[in-house]
């Protein structure tokens, strides 16, 4: 049970205990519905958070791939520079 659900259950239990002697069943049912609504909202928030984590992980993967591609481009540029320097020093060298 998540912390939010535990707190909700404790709150509901306390509210029901207080209301049992002084309130009607309608009030108890209203509170029970409020707890169910809050629980549903908490579940939705958790789902959205998990979705956000998945999107963040995907963005990190994309950034890592971009870094690898940039590193490959740098290596290719370095190799081209070395080849150009060799050609400048001796254009007939293999």
Backbone torsions as a table, in degrees:
resi	resn	phi	psi	omega
1	UNK	NA	131.4	-178.9
2	UNK	-72.2	164.1	179.5
3	UNK	-59.8	-42.7	-179.7
4	UNK	-62.3	-40.8	179.6
5	UNK	-67.9	-38.5	178.9
6	UNK	-63.2	-47.1	179.3
7	UNK	-62.0	-42.1	179.0
8	UNK	-61.5	-44.4	-179.5
9	UNK	-63.9	-41.8	178.9
10	UNK	-64.7	-44.3	179.0
11	UNK	-61.3	-44.6	179.1
12	UNK	-62.7	-43.9	179.6
13	UNK	-60.5	-43.7	178.8
14	UNK	-64.6	-43.3	-179.7
15	UNK	-64.4	-41.3	179.9
16	UNK	-65.9	-38.7	178.8
17	UNK	-64.1	-40.9	179.3
18	UNK	-68.4	-38.3	-175.2
19	UNK	-79.7	-20.8	-174.2
20	UNK	-59.6	-30.5	-179.3
21	UNK	-94.8	-15.5	-171.7
22	UNK	-131.4	-3.0	-177.6
23	UNK	-129.6	161.2	-179.9
24	UNK	-84.8	174.4	-179.4
25	UNK	-64.1	-30.0	179.6
26	UNK	-61.5	-42.1	179.4
27	UNK	-66.1	-41.2	178.6
28	UNK	-62.8	-44.8	179.2
29	UNK	-63.9	-37.5	178.1
30	UNK	-63.0	-43.1	178.2
31	UNK	-66.1	-40.9	177.8
32	UNK	-60.5	-41.9	178.5
33	UNK	-65.4	-39.5	178.2
34	UNK	-61.8	-39.4	178.5
35	UNK	-66.8	-43.5	178.4
36	UNK	-61.6	-41.2	178.2
37	UNK	-62.5	-44.0	179.1
38	UNK	-63.8	-39.5	178.6
39	UNK	-64.0	-42.0	178.4
40	UNK	-63.5	-40.5	178.2
41	UNK	-65.1	-39.2	178.3
42	UNK	-64.7	-41.5	178.7
43	UNK	-63.3	-41.2	178.0
44	UNK	-63.7	-42.4	178.9
45	UNK	-62.6	-39.7	178.3
46	UNK	-65.2	-41.6	178.3
47	UNK	-62.2	-43.7	178.6
48	UNK	-64.1	-37.8	178.4
49	UNK	-65.1	-42.1	178.3
50	UNK	-63.6	-40.1	177.8
51	UNK	-63.3	-41.7	177.8
52	UNK	-62.3	-39.6	177.4
53	UNK	-64.3	-40.8	179.3
54	UNK	-63.6	-42.1	178.5
55	UNK	-65.5	-38.7	178.4
56	UNK	-64.7	-41.6	178.6
57	UNK	-62.7	-40.3	178.5
58	UNK	-64.3	-41.6	178.5
59	UNK	-63.6	-38.5	178.0
60	UNK	-64.8	-42.6	177.9
61	UNK	-60.8	-42.5	179.2
62	UNK	-63.5	-42.6	178.7
63	UNK	-64.3	-40.4	178.1
64	UNK	-63.2	-41.4	178.2
65	UNK	-64.1	-40.5	178.1
66	UNK	-62.8	-38.6	177.7
67	UNK	-64.2	-43.7	178.2
68	UNK	-61.7	-42.8	179.6
69	UNK	-63.4	-42.1	178.4
70	UNK	-63.5	-41.2	178.6
71	UNK	-63.5	-39.9	177.2
72	UNK	-63.7	-39.7	178.4
73	UNK	-64.9	-39.3	177.9
74	UNK	-63.6	-43.3	178.7
75	UNK	-62.5	-41.6	178.6
76	UNK	-64.5	-40.3	178.4
77	UNK	-65.2	-39.9	177.7
78	UNK	-63.1	-42.7	179.1
79	UNK	-64.3	-39.9	178.0
80	UNK	-65.2	-37.5	179.2
81	UNK	-64.4	-44.4	179.3
82	UNK	-62.2	-43.4	179.5
83	UNK	-64.0	-40.2	179.1
84	UNK	-65.7	-39.4	178.3
85	UNK	-64.7	-39.7	178.1
86	UNK	-64.2	-41.6	-179.7
87	UNK	-66.1	-33.6	-179.5
88	UNK	-70.1	-38.9	-178.4
89	UNK	-72.2	-45.4	-178.5
90	UNK	-148.2	96.2	-175.3
91	UNK	-65.0	-15.7	-178.2
92	UNK	-99.2	-0.1	179.4
93	UNK	-76.0	146.6	179.9
94	UNK	-69.2	NA	NA
